[in-house]
């Protein structure tokens, strides 16, 4: 590793550069900030070697961009593209984003928003199930969200006008954008021609449609790379979810130590797995614990679930294995949307035949671990109790929508691999024990004197008397090897 050759005084700068490119994959002159690209250019040679050696990632650095070409071992729906208001992209926004990239690749140095919308609308008309009508406000909003995503990353830069005004009234508003062709080219660079794929598995390492010269899955070097990729991509890496070769690599001290050296993160080991703790906040795309009503309720709910599992006076919860991997469902959904007319059958790689029973029989069967099931009815009651006790400190939006608050809190815990949603409830995973014994402290603000001599009104939500909860865990790191920590 080149990281071992860097002096201790410069190592922090090198690790910051590694975290920036691992977190963003694309760095431009303005994205994620103006100091990121010069930092990466300083360490380009060392990072290129280490990222390839440890993860199999390829790094390209130019004067205007730095692009990390990663390797996906599975499909993941927990990190979608997000709008400027932090809403997840839907299928129309993804479609408009792809069509915008195609249109910008054919354009000159500048383009107006209405002209770009016309190009996207014309291309969308040729795709079944996708259309863009500037007469519909919903379509304009989705299109502007896609344009805003490109603007944030520096693919286009606003030269004049206002996109919000165009979205409100296309006849009165307009915007002019400068096009940075180097960023547009760097944004979409698949390692395979999509017209040669009959399944999205072809974009996944070792998938059924992977190229024939791909490294064999049993190769020790590639196995170690897969485990390291999991360490930087997942909140927690559970040994039970790995095969025997991967579990062996996870247990080797060097596997996590190499990632620690590159990123500056700290690995926490437990009997069930490993997590990397990102105290810098520059690698994690979703911080937990965090601020905001949803994150605070999720933390409180995590503590309540942990207490329920460990409660000796409560009935023993039913234990179930994890549900089937979501990867297969995502593959099936995406494959169903691939247009047959767009596949070049003569150049496409046909999927390999599935594993035969004889080969499968050689694989040693392992009883899957079982986890406590927490029923939906219990979660509903727990969240209702949290709202009763601390609801006055919650945002008004969630005070009026307890069902939505419960869904969002459970979804956050699921993304952090603290629970796994299943039919009838959630399965409590080992890392959840890290947040047992959560304590709440509500800070009460002293009432400010009124300008006029009037008796103060009773405290209401948002008034100076209202407080906001602060959270801490009485046992942030379990004293036993019962659970791994979590990002």
C-alpha positions as CSV (number, residue, x, y, z in Angstrom):
1,X,0.0,0.0,0.0
2,X,1.2,3.5,-0.9
3,X,-0.4,4.8,2.3
4,X,2.4,3.1,4.4
5,X,4.9,5.3,2.6
6,X,3.3,8.6,3.5
7,X,4.8,10.5,6.4
8,X,2.7,10.8,9.5
9,X,2.4,14.6,9.1
10,X,0.8,14.2,5.6
11,X,-1.2,11.1,6.3
12,X,-4.3,13.0,7.5
13,X,-4.4,15.0,4.3
14,X,-4.2,11.7,2.3
15,X,-6.9,10.1,4.3
16,X,-9.2,13.1,3.8
17,X,-8.7,12.8,0.1
18,X,-9.5,9.1,0.2
19,X,-12.7,9.8,2.1
20,X,-13.8,12.5,-0.3
21,X,-13.5,10.3,-3.4
22,X,-15.0,7.3,-1.7
23,X,-18.0,9.3,-0.6
24,X,-18.7,11.2,-3.8
25,X,-17.2,9.2,-6.7
26,X,-17.2,12.4,-8.8
27,X,-15.3,15.5,-7.8
28,X,-15.3,18.7,-9.8
29,X,-14.1,22.2,-9.4
30,X,-17.2,23.1,-7.3
31,X,-18.5,19.7,-6.1
32,X,-18.6,18.8,-3.3
33,X,-16.6,21.9,-2.5
34,X,-13.8,24.0,-4.0
35,X,-11.0,22.4,-2.0
36,X,-11.7,18.8,-2.9
37,X,-10.3,18.7,-6.4
38,X,-6.9,20.3,-5.5
39,X,-6.6,17.8,-2.6
40,X,-7.3,14.8,-4.9
41,X,-4.9,16.1,-7.6
42,X,-2.2,16.3,-4.9
43,X,-2.6,12.6,-4.0
44,X,-3.8,11.3,-7.4
45,X,-0.9,8.8,-8.0
46,X,-1.0,7.3,-4.5
47,X,-4.8,7.1,-4.4
48,X,-4.9,5.5,-7.9
49,X,-2.7,2.6,-6.7
50,X,-4.3,2.1,-3.3
51,X,-7.9,2.2,-4.5
52,X,-7.1,-0.4,-7.2
53,X,-5.2,-2.7,-4.9
54,X,-7.7,-2.6,-2.0
55,X,-11.0,-2.4,-3.8
56,X,-10.5,-3.0,-7.5
57,X,-11.7,0.6,-8.1
58,X,-10.3,2.7,-11.0
59,X,-9.5,6.4,-10.4
60,X,-9.2,8.9,-13.2
61,X,-8.0,12.5,-12.4
62,X,-7.9,15.3,-14.9
63,X,-7.5,19.1,-14.5
64,X,-11.3,19.5,-14.1
65,X,-12.6,16.2,-12.7
66,X,-11.8,13.2,-10.5
67,X,-13.9,10.2,-11.2
68,X,-13.9,6.9,-9.3
69,X,-15.2,3.9,-11.2
70,X,-16.4,1.5,-8.6
71,X,-17.3,-2.2,-8.7
72,X,-20.8,-3.2,-7.5
73,X,-21.1,-6.5,-5.8
74,X,-24.9,-6.2,-5.3
75,X,-27.7,-3.8,-6.1
76,X,-28.5,-1.3,-3.4
77,X,-31.7,0.7,-3.2
78,X,-30.8,2.6,0.0
79,X,-28.7,5.3,-1.6
80,X,-30.8,7.0,-4.2
81,X,-30.1,10.3,-6.0
82,X,-31.8,13.1,-4.1
83,X,-33.2,16.5,-5.0
84,X,-32.1,19.8,-3.6
85,X,-34.8,19.5,-0.9
86,X,-33.5,16.0,0.0
87,X,-36.3,14.0,-1.6
88,X,-35.5,10.7,-3.3
89,X,-35.6,10.6,-7.1
90,X,-38.5,8.7,-8.6
91,X,-38.4,6.9,-12.0
92,X,-39.3,10.0,-13.9
93,X,-36.5,12.0,-12.4
94,X,-34.0,9.3,-13.2
95,X,-35.3,9.1,-16.8
96,X,-35.1,12.9,-17.2
97,X,-31.6,12.8,-15.7
98,X,-30.4,10.2,-18.3
99,X,-32.1,12.0,-21.2
100,X,-30.5,15.3,-20.0
101,X,-27.1,13.8,-20.1
102,X,-27.7,12.5,-23.6
103,X,-29.0,15.9,-24.8
104,X,-26.0,17.8,-23.2
105,X,-23.6,15.4,-24.9
106,X,-24.9,16.6,-28.3
107,X,-25.2,20.3,-27.4
108,X,-22.7,23.1,-27.8
109,X,-21.2,25.2,-25.0
110,X,-24.5,26.7,-23.8
111,X,-28.1,25.7,-23.7
112,X,-31.3,27.3,-22.5
113,X,-33.6,25.4,-20.1
114,X,-36.5,25.4,-22.5
115,X,-34.2,24.1,-25.3
116,X,-33.0,21.3,-23.1
117,X,-36.6,20.5,-22.1
118,X,-37.5,20.3,-25.8
119,X,-34.7,17.8,-26.4
120,X,-35.7,15.7,-23.4
121,X,-39.3,15.7,-24.4
122,X,-38.5,14.6,-27.9
123,X,-36.3,11.7,-26.7
124,X,-38.8,10.8,-24.0
125,X,-41.6,10.4,-26.6
126,X,-39.6,7.5,-28.1
127,X,-39.5,5.6,-24.7
128,X,-42.5,3.7,-23.6
129,X,-43.8,4.8,-20.2
130,X,-41.8,8.1,-20.2
131,X,-42.9,11.5,-21.4
132,X,-42.3,15.1,-20.6
133,X,-45.0,17.7,-21.1
134,X,-44.0,21.3,-20.2
135,X,-47.8,21.9,-19.7
136,X,-47.8,19.8,-16.6
137,X,-46.4,21.3,-13.4
138,X,-45.4,17.9,-12.0
139,X,-43.3,17.1,-15.1
140,X,-41.6,20.6,-15.0
141,X,-40.8,20.1,-11.3
142,X,-39.3,16.6,-11.9
143,X,-37.3,18.0,-14.9
144,X,-35.9,20.9,-12.9
145,X,-34.9,18.5,-10.1
146,X,-32.8,16.5,-12.6
147,X,-31.3,19.8,-13.9
148,X,-30.6,20.9,-10.4
149,X,-28.7,17.6,-9.7
150,X,-26.5,18.2,-12.7
151,X,-26.0,21.8,-11.7
152,X,-24.9,20.8,-8.2
153,X,-22.2,18.6,-9.7
154,X,-20.9,21.2,-12.1
155,X,-22.1,19.5,-15.3
156,X,-23.9,22.8,-16.1
157,X,-23.6,26.2,-14.5
158,X,-26.3,28.8,-14.4
159,X,-25.2,31.8,-16.6
160,X,-28.5,33.8,-16.6
161,X,-32.1,33.5,-15.6
162,X,-33.8,31.3,-13.0
163,X,-34.9,27.7,-13.3
164,X,-37.5,28.2,-10.6
165,X,-39.2,30.9,-12.6
166,X,-39.3,28.6,-15.6
167,X,-40.9,25.8,-13.6
168,X,-43.6,28.2,-12.3
169,X,-44.3,29.6,-15.8
170,X,-42.4,28.4,-18.9
171,X,-43.9,31.2,-20.9
172,X,-42.4,33.9,-18.7
173,X,-39.3,32.3,-17.1
174,X,-36.1,31.1,-18.7
175,X,-32.6,30.1,-17.7
176,X,-29.3,29.9,-19.6
177,X,-26.6,27.3,-18.7
178,X,-22.9,26.9,-19.5
179,X,-22.0,23.3,-20.3
180,X,-18.9,21.7,-18.8
181,X,-18.3,18.9,-21.3
182,X,-15.6,17.2,-19.2
183,X,-18.0,16.7,-16.3
184,X,-20.8,15.5,-18.6
185,X,-18.5,12.9,-20.1
186,X,-17.3,11.8,-16.6
187,X,-20.7,11.4,-15.2
188,X,-21.9,8.5,-17.3
189,X,-19.1,6.0,-18.1
190,X,-20.5,2.4,-17.7
191,X,-17.8,-0.3,-17.9
192,X,-20.0,-2.1,-20.4
193,X,-22.2,-1.0,-23.3
194,X,-25.7,-1.2,-22.0
195,X,-27.0,-2.4,-25.4
196,X,-25.0,-5.6,-24.9
197,X,-26.7,-6.5,-21.6
198,X,-29.8,-8.7,-21.4
199,X,-29.8,-8.4,-17.6
200,X,-28.6,-5.7,-15.1
201,X,-26.5,-8.5,-13.5
202,X,-24.0,-7.6,-16.2
203,X,-23.1,-4.5,-14.2
204,X,-22.6,-6.4,-11.0
205,X,-19.2,-8.1,-10.2
206,X,-19.5,-11.8,-10.8
207,X,-23.0,-11.6,-12.1
208,X,-24.6,-14.0,-14.5
209,X,-24.1,-11.6,-17.3
210,X,-20.6,-10.5,-16.3
211,X,-17.9,-10.5,-19.0
212,X,-16.1,-13.9,-19.5
213,X,-12.7,-12.5,-18.5
214,X,-13.9,-11.4,-15.0
215,X,-11.8,-12.7,-12.1
216,X,-13.2,-15.9,-10.7
217,X,-15.3,-15.4,-7.5
218,X,-13.1,-17.8,-5.5
219,X,-9.9,-15.9,-6.2
220,X,-8.5,-15.0,-2.8
221,X,-7.4,-11.5,-3.9
222,X,-10.8,-10.7,-5.3
223,X,-12.5,-12.1,-2.2
224,X,-10.5,-9.8,0.0
225,X,-11.5,-6.9,-2.3
226,X,-15.2,-7.8,-2.0
227,X,-15.0,-7.7,1.8
228,X,-13.2,-4.4,1.8
229,X,-15.8,-2.9,-0.5
230,X,-18.5,-4.1,1.9
231,X,-16.7,-2.4,4.7
232,X,-16.8,1.0,3.1
233,X,-20.2,0.6,1.4
234,X,-22.4,-0.9,4.2
235,X,-23.1,0.4,7.7
236,X,-22.3,-3.0,9.2
237,X,-20.7,-6.1,7.7
238,X,-22.3,-9.2,9.3
239,X,-20.3,-12.4,9.0
240,X,-23.5,-14.4,8.8
241,X,-24.3,-12.7,5.5
242,X,-21.0,-13.7,3.9
243,X,-19.8,-17.0,2.4
244,X,-17.1,-19.1,4.1
245,X,-14.2,-17.5,2.1
246,X,-15.5,-14.0,2.7
247,X,-16.0,-14.6,6.4
248,X,-12.4,-15.8,6.7
249,X,-11.2,-12.6,5.0
250,X,-13.4,-10.5,7.4
251,X,-11.8,-12.3,10.4
252,X,-8.2,-11.5,9.2
253,X,-6.9,-8.4,11.1
254,X,-5.2,-7.1,8.0
255,X,-8.5,-6.8,6.0
256,X,-9.9,-4.0,8.2
257,X,-6.5,-2.6,9.1
258,X,-5.8,-1.7,5.4
259,X,-9.1,0.1,5.1
260,X,-8.4,2.0,8.4
261,X,-5.0,3.1,7.1
262,X,-6.5,4.4,3.8
263,X,-9.5,6.2,5.2
264,X,-8.6,7.1,8.8
265,X,-11.8,5.4,10.0
266,X,-11.8,3.2,13.1
267,X,-13.0,-0.4,12.9
268,X,-15.1,-1.9,15.7
269,X,-15.1,-5.7,15.9
270,X,-17.7,-7.8,17.5
271,X,-18.5,-11.5,17.3
272,X,-21.1,-10.9,14.6
273,X,-19.1,-8.6,12.3
274,X,-17.3,-5.3,11.8
275,X,-18.3,-1.7,11.3
276,X,-16.2,1.3,10.5
277,X,-16.8,4.4,12.6
278,X,-16.7,7.7,10.7
279,X,-16.2,10.4,13.3
280,X,-15.3,12.9,10.5
281,X,-18.7,12.7,8.9
282,X,-17.1,13.0,5.4
283,X,-17.7,9.4,4.3
284,X,-21.1,8.5,5.6
285,X,-24.0,9.6,3.4
286,X,-26.4,9.1,6.3
287,X,-25.3,10.0,9.8
288,X,-26.8,8.2,12.8
289,X,-27.4,9.3,15.5
290,X,-28.3,12.7,14.0
291,X,-30.5,15.7,14.4
292,X,-34.1,16.0,13.3
293,X,-37.3,14.4,14.6
294,X,-37.0,11.2,12.4
295,X,-33.5,10.5,13.5
296,X,-34.2,11.2,17.2
297,X,-37.3,9.0,17.2
298,X,-35.3,6.3,15.4
299,X,-32.6,6.4,18.1
300,X,-35.2,6.2,20.9
301,X,-37.0,3.4,19.1
302,X,-33.7,1.5,18.7
303,X,-33.2,1.7,22.5
304,X,-36.8,0.6,23.1
305,X,-36.4,-2.5,20.8
306,X,-33.1,-3.4,22.4
307,X,-34.7,-3.2,25.9
308,X,-37.6,-5.4,24.6
309,X,-35.2,-8.1,23.3
310,X,-33.2,-8.1,26.5
311,X,-36.2,-7.8,28.9
312,X,-36.1,-11.0,31.1
313,X,-39.7,-10.4,32.3
314,X,-41.2,-10.2,28.8
315,X,-42.2,-13.2,26.7
316,X,-39.4,-14.6,24.6
317,X,-39.8,-13.1,21.1
318,X,-40.2,-15.4,18.1
319,X,-36.9,-15.8,16.2
320,X,-36.8,-15.9,12.4
321,X,-34.1,-16.0,9.7
322,X,-33.5,-13.0,7.5
323,X,-35.8,-12.7,4.5
324,X,-34.5,-13.3,1.0
325,X,-31.9,-10.8,-0.3
326,X,-33.4,-7.7,-1.9
327,X,-30.8,-8.0,-4.7
328,X,-32.8,-10.6,-6.5
329,X,-36.0,-8.5,-6.4
330,X,-34.2,-5.4,-7.7
331,X,-32.7,-7.4,-10.5
332,X,-36.1,-8.8,-11.5
333,X,-37.7,-5.3,-11.4
334,X,-34.9,-3.7,-13.5
335,X,-34.7,-6.5,-16.0
336,X,-38.5,-6.2,-16.6
337,X,-38.0,-2.6,-17.7
338,X,-35.2,-3.3,-20.2
339,X,-36.5,-2.6,-23.7
340,X,-35.9,-5.6,-26.0
341,X,-35.6,-3.3,-29.0
342,X,-32.6,-1.7,-27.5
343,X,-30.5,-4.9,-27.1
344,X,-28.0,-5.8,-29.7
345,X,-28.6,-9.6,-29.6
346,X,-25.6,-10.4,-31.8
347,X,-23.2,-8.8,-29.3
348,X,-25.1,-9.5,-26.1
349,X,-23.8,-12.1,-23.6
350,X,-26.4,-14.7,-22.7
351,X,-26.8,-15.4,-19.0
352,X,-25.0,-18.5,-17.7
353,X,-27.0,-21.5,-16.7
354,X,-27.8,-21.6,-13.0
355,X,-25.8,-23.8,-10.6
356,X,-26.7,-27.5,-11.0
357,X,-28.0,-29.5,-8.1
358,X,-24.8,-31.6,-8.0
359,X,-22.6,-28.5,-7.6
360,X,-24.9,-27.0,-5.1
361,X,-24.8,-30.2,-3.0
362,X,-21.1,-29.8,-2.6
363,X,-21.6,-26.6,-0.7
364,X,-21.7,-27.1,3.0
365,X,-25.1,-26.2,4.4
366,X,-25.1,-23.7,7.2
367,X,-28.1,-23.1,9.4
368,X,-29.0,-19.4,9.0
369,X,-29.0,-17.3,12.2
370,X,-32.3,-16.3,13.6
371,X,-33.2,-12.9,15.0
372,X,-35.9,-11.7,17.4
373,X,-39.1,-10.6,15.7
374,X,-40.6,-7.3,17.0
375,X,-44.2,-7.1,15.8
376,X,-45.7,-4.1,14.1
377,X,-48.3,-3.7,16.8
378,X,-45.5,-3.4,19.5
379,X,-43.7,-0.8,17.3
380,X,-46.9,1.2,16.9
381,X,-47.4,1.2,20.7
382,X,-43.8,2.2,21.3
383,X,-43.8,5.1,18.9
384,X,-47.2,6.3,20.3
385,X,-45.6,6.3,23.8
386,X,-42.6,8.2,22.5
387,X,-44.9,10.8,20.9
388,X,-46.9,11.1,24.2
389,X,-43.7,11.7,26.2
390,X,-41.7,13.8,23.9
391,X,-44.1,14.9,21.2
392,X,-44.0,18.6,22.1
393,X,-40.3,18.7,21.0
394,X,-41.0,17.1,17.6
395,X,-41.5,19.0,14.4
396,X,-45.2,19.9,13.8
397,X,-45.2,17.9,10.6
398,X,-44.5,14.7,12.5
399,X,-46.8,15.5,15.4
400,X,-49.7,15.5,12.9
401,X,-48.5,12.3,11.1
402,X,-47.5,9.6,13.7
403,X,-47.9,6.8,11.1
404,X,-45.5,8.5,8.8
405,X,-43.1,9.1,11.6
406,X,-43.1,5.4,12.5
407,X,-42.5,4.4,8.9
408,X,-39.6,6.8,8.5
409,X,-38.0,5.9,11.7
410,X,-38.2,2.1,10.9
411,X,-36.9,2.8,7.4
412,X,-33.9,4.7,8.9
413,X,-33.1,1.8,11.2
414,X,-33.4,-0.6,8.3
415,X,-31.0,1.5,6.2
416,X,-28.5,1.4,9.0
417,X,-28.8,-2.4,9.2
418,X,-30.0,-2.2,12.8
419,X,-33.2,-4.0,11.9
420,X,-34.5,-5.7,8.9
421,X,-38.1,-5.2,7.8
422,X,-40.1,-8.4,7.3
423,X,-43.7,-9.5,7.2
424,X,-45.5,-8.6,10.4
425,X,-42.7,-6.5,11.9
426,X,-38.9,-6.1,12.0
427,X,-36.0,-8.4,12.9
428,X,-33.7,-6.9,15.5
429,X,-30.1,-7.3,14.3
430,X,-27.0,-7.5,16.6
431,X,-25.8,-3.9,16.0
432,X,-29.0,-2.6,17.6
433,X,-27.5,-3.4,21.0
434,X,-25.1,-0.5,20.6
435,X,-28.0,1.9,21.3
436,X,-29.5,0.2,24.3
437,X,-30.1,2.4,27.3
438,X,-30.7,5.7,25.5
439,X,-31.2,8.6,27.8
440,X,-33.2,11.7,26.9
441,X,-32.6,15.2,28.3
442,X,-34.9,17.9,27.3
443,X,-33.5,21.4,27.6
444,X,-36.0,23.9,28.8
445,X,-35.4,27.4,27.5
446,X,-36.0,30.2,30.0
447,X,-39.0,32.4,29.0
448,X,-37.9,35.8,27.6
449,X,-39.5,38.9,29.0
450,X,-42.2,40.4,26.9
451,X,-41.8,43.9,25.4
452,X,-45.1,44.9,27.0
453,X,-46.3,44.0,30.4
454,X,-48.6,41.2,29.4
455,X,-49.0,37.8,31.1
456,X,-47.1,35.2,28.9
457,X,-49.2,32.6,27.2
458,X,-48.9,29.0,28.0
459,X,-46.1,27.1,26.2
460,X,-46.9,25.9,22.7
461,X,-44.9,24.1,20.0
462,X,-42.3,26.6,18.7
463,X,-42.6,29.0,21.7
464,X,-39.5,30.0,23.6
465,X,-40.5,27.6,26.4
466,X,-40.4,24.6,24.1
467,X,-37.3,22.4,24.3
468,X,-35.4,20.1,22.0
469,X,-34.3,16.6,23.1
470,X,-30.6,15.7,23.4
471,X,-29.6,12.1,23.2
472,X,-26.8,10.0,24.5
473,X,-26.2,6.3,25.0
474,X,-25.3,5.1,28.5
475,X,-23.5,2.2,26.8
476,X,-22.2,3.4,23.5
477,X,-19.9,0.4,23.0
478,X,-21.3,-2.9,24.4
479,X,-19.0,-4.4,27.0
480,X,-19.5,-7.9,25.5
481,X,-18.9,-9.3,22.1
482,X,-22.7,-9.5,21.5
483,X,-22.9,-6.9,18.7
484,X,-20.9,-4.8,16.3
485,X,-21.2,-1.1,16.3
486,X,-22.7,0.9,13.5
487,X,-21.9,4.0,11.4
